[in-house]
């Protein structure tokens, strides 16, 4: 019997004596779930996993009721990558590219001349915030560190990892220090921040992707006391469903839908985001265009 995937988990932590906070995440079963209907080249898959991980970490730093969207776009071999995370840490991601299955290109060629856009959408009727930076760096983590430096003015370090089976990440942020601390305390806080960055750089990927949050924190924080908070579950969540896809078919009009049905025998609609196929046969199409009072409950079919 195949080993079951563990649920994803997000944990928050604070350094007790110094103004540093952080977030740790392992996507768990959310990572293979978001690729269930897609087969990406390894280089695209890695960046997609890093972006999905980063979207969760960025959402965790905020207090808002809405959705965070992380978007990479450029003139390279991967034209667009979008990762989204809601307040309840449901995450989804998709990438559009022109690479062959086993083709590899470095990060700068994959993205080309591009930009990173972080968008925060509050619940319907709420405010929207958008931050934009040029994609400059050796990888996504460096680009996001630049985003925090320019848009949030918060010194931030990230470690992101993804392979075919796992996706994980760790974020550290240096918070503004209390003004009454004095020069000596400020200097010590800066020294500790340097130590933590070195610890993050030395963190083994096996500990990040397969170990516990306690093991990762021990590797990074060493002797410094750290307060670890209760976790949040991270899940895959795409907004597509049979009802939404049915509305798309209705928008085509009854005449066009029936023509498609006659030509193909059934209508299959694929979600542009997660690539999940929805199949509508003659009975399903009949239900879609039947008068409201004549409709009987139907489930629709999913391949």
Buried (B, 14 or more C-beta within 10 A) or exposed (E): EEEEBEBBBBBBBBBEEBBBBBBBBBBBBBBBBBBEBBEBBBBBBBBBBBBBBBBBBBBBBEEBEBBBBBBBBBEBBBBEBBBBBBBEBBBBBBBEBEBEEEEEBEBBEBBBEBBBBBBBBBEEEEEEBEBEBBBBBEBBBBBBBBBBEEBBEBBBBBBBBBBEEBBBBBBBBBBEBEEEBEEEBBEBBBEBBEBBBEBBEEBEEEBBBBBEBEBBBBBBBEEBEBEBEEBBEBBBBBEBEBEEBBEEBEEBEEEEBBEBBEEEEEBEBBBEBBBBEBBBEEEBBBBBBEEEEEEEEBEBBEE
